[in-house]
């Protein structure tokens, strides 16, 4: 039975016809989705969204292309959109080793950090401190390095950095916090070796 007949039967109330379309095209939709998204589970989500869109929009199918082409276009659009969102969000490791050492199991400071200006003190002109900051920035993983460079070194706003890196502002704030914490730790270690 061809796709258009199955679609007509589905529109007439035959649920089995829709199931037949799903069985016929699910593997292909998953394959399309995998080109755009990072995981099999996300591809399955895209496939489910695709079938939901077909359920909602089947009555609007005009037949200007084949059902298969229409279906695959829906799948590709949804996968592309999902893949773009995935790349804008950098997964955050729930265990931040810098923060973990600073807090007790009850969430209280083990040792409160020194204010950053006190940490640097009069050493702002100190070439070694500036070199240490540059080295700490260079040692950061790429997303953190880009964020701290654009935000703190170049002086761009969070919104501008988010637009340039194509990330959400919330993600920029998390990356910036982690980068600054690592730079602070590096400076604290440096100050400790100086004394």
Secondary structure, 3 states (H helix, E strand, C coil): CCHHHHHHHHHCCCHHHHHHHHHHHHHHHHHHHHCCCCCHHHHHHHHHHHHHHHHHHHHHCCCCCCHHHHHHHHHHHHHHHHHHHHHHCCCCCCCCHHHHHHECCCCCECCCCCCHHHHHHHHHHCHHHHHHHHHHHHHCCHHHHHHHHHHHHCCCCHHHHHHHHCCCHHHHHHHHHHHHHHHHHHHHHHHHHHC
